[in-house]
Amino acid sequence: MNNQRLTPDQRLRHQIEQFVPLTDDDWGLLAPHLTISTLKKHALFAEEGRVSVEVGFVIEGMFRQFYTKDGEERTTYFFFENHFLSAYISCLTGKPSLITIEALSDSTYIGFPYALLKNLFDQRMAWQKFGRLIAEYLTIGLEERMASLLLLSPEERYLDLLEGSKKKILERVPQHYIANYLGITPVSMSRIRNRIQKK
């Protein structure tokens, strides 16, 4: 299926159905509450210190997730088309977000309230299963990211981007954000890239 030919809501349904099949009745509980929003480059989807209440699904564009410590930003994740987008822990706990999610380009997303999704978990088994599988998916991503930072050298982390499923980061994200994501300076990343190209 060519995902780009689908309408935004069809694309969202298609992505959810990668986790769990939905009947039209299941989908009908969510569909009326979907809204399409656009953000300009550098606008914020989620902001540190504010409670997040929305889940998004990227239709077009890219986003960066980061923490701020002593005025320094530390990038932890990037989101592209067909990615779910959320300050999920803030949604779960109702506490102010520790992360900021910023649009790195003019972007479009389809969104819905997390509170609605939470209610769907209690109404239908399909949605309950989706909630569990999404939580498992996020847990795997968090552990992989933590292991990368703790166990791999900066060069190994760069190679992981080159060889893994995250090559899109290298193709689309500005270099200084990639360096920040890898936990190194742009100068160090240039040196790593030059060493790898010479091999």
N, C-alpha and C positions, 0 to 999 in steps of 0.2 A: 504494500500500500504506500502511495506517495503522500506522506504526511503533510507536505506543503500545500497540497491541493484541497485539504480539508478546511472547513471553517474553524475558527478558534475553539468553539465549544466541542466540535467533533474531534479536534486534536487533543483536547483535554480528556475527553472520554476515552479516546484511543490509548492515551498514556496510562490512565487509571486501569484500563483493562489489560495492561501489561502485568498488573499485579493481581487483579481479580475480575472475573466476568461480571457484567452488570446487566440486569434486565432493563427494559425501558421504564418500568415502574421505579426501579432503584435510581436510575439516572434522573427521572422526573422529580425526585426529591431535592436534587441539587441544582438542576438546570435553571430554574426561574431566578435563582439568587446570584447568578454569575454576572460580573461586570467587566467590561474591557476598559483598561486604563493605559495612558501613555505617560512616560516620564522622560524629561530631557536629560541629556548627559550630565552627570554629577548630581542629579536629584536623588533623594533617598526613598527607598522602599521601607526600610526599617531604620530606627535611630537609637543609638545607645541612650539609656535613661528614660525611654518611652516604652510603655506597654504595647506590645504588638498584638493585633487582633485579626490579622488577615493572612490567608494563604494565597500565593500567586502561582501562576504557571506561565513561563516565558513564551511568548509568541514570536517576538523578534527583539534582538539586541543581546546585551550581556551585562552582568552585574558582578560586583565584587563584595565579599563579606570580610569585615575586619573588626578587630578589637583595637581599642586605644589605651595605651599605657604610658603615663607621663608625657602625654602629647605626641607619642609616636604610634603610628598605625602599624598593625601587624595583620597582614592579609592571611586568611585561612581557607578561603574557598572562592571559586568562580562559578557562575551560573550562565548557561547559554539557552538557546531555543530548546523547548520541550523539557526543561528542568522545572521541578517544583521549587518554589521560592518562599522562604519563611524564616522568621526568627522564632523557631519552633519552641524552644524552651520557654521563651516569654509567653507565647500563646498557651502553652501547657500550664504554666504556673500562675499566670496573671501578674507576674512581677516585671519591673522595667527590664528592657533588653540590655544585655551586656555587649551585644554586637551591633554594628551598623551595616546595612546592605545598600550599596550605592550603584546607580546605573553608570556603566562605563561608556555607554553610547545612548543615543535616543532609542528608547525601548518601549515595547508594548507587552502588556501581560493581561491575562484573564484572572480575576480574583474572586474570592468568596470568603465570608467570615469563618474563622476557625470555630466559633461557637456553634455554627450550623453543622459543620462537619462532626463535631463532638456529639451533637444530638443524633446525627445519622448513625453513629456507632451504636447507639442504644436502640435504634429502630429496625435496622436490617442487618442480617448476618453478613451480607456481602460487604457492607461498609465497615463493619467491625473487623472483618478479615483484612480489608484494605488498611485500616488504621494500624493493625498489628504488623503487617508487612512493611508499611512505610517506616514504622519505628525501628524495625529490624534493619532496613536499608540504611537509615540514618546512623544507626549504631555501628554498622560495618564501616561506613564512610569515616566516622569519627575515629574508630580504632585504627584504620589504615593511615589516616593523617597523623595521628599521634605516634604510631610506630615509625612512620617515615621521618618525623622530626627527631625522634629519640635514637633511632638505630642506623639511619643512613647518613653518609657524609653529604655536604652540599652538591658535590659532583654526582653522587649516586642519585640524589633527588632529581637533579636535572636530567640525567639519563632515563630515569623513570618516566619523566614527562615526554621525552623523545620517543620512548619505546612503548609506552602504555596507551591506555584509552583516553588520556588527557592531552593528547597532542594538540588539540584545538586551542589550548591555553597558549602554547608557543606561537600558533598561527595568528591569533587574534588579539591577544592582550598586550598592552604596552610593556616594554622591557622592564621598566622600573617597578611595575606592579608584580611581574613574574619574580624578579629578584627579591622583593619583599615577601612574596609567598614562599620562596625557598629559604628565607631567613638569612640572606646575604646582601651585600651591596651590589649595585649595578656594575661596578668595576670588577668585582670578584666574579660575577656571572659572565662578563665578557671574557675573562681569562679562562674560565671553565669551558665556555663555548669554543674558544680558540684552540685549547688543548684537545678537545674532542674532535674538532675538524681536522686536526693534523694527524690523528691516529689512522 
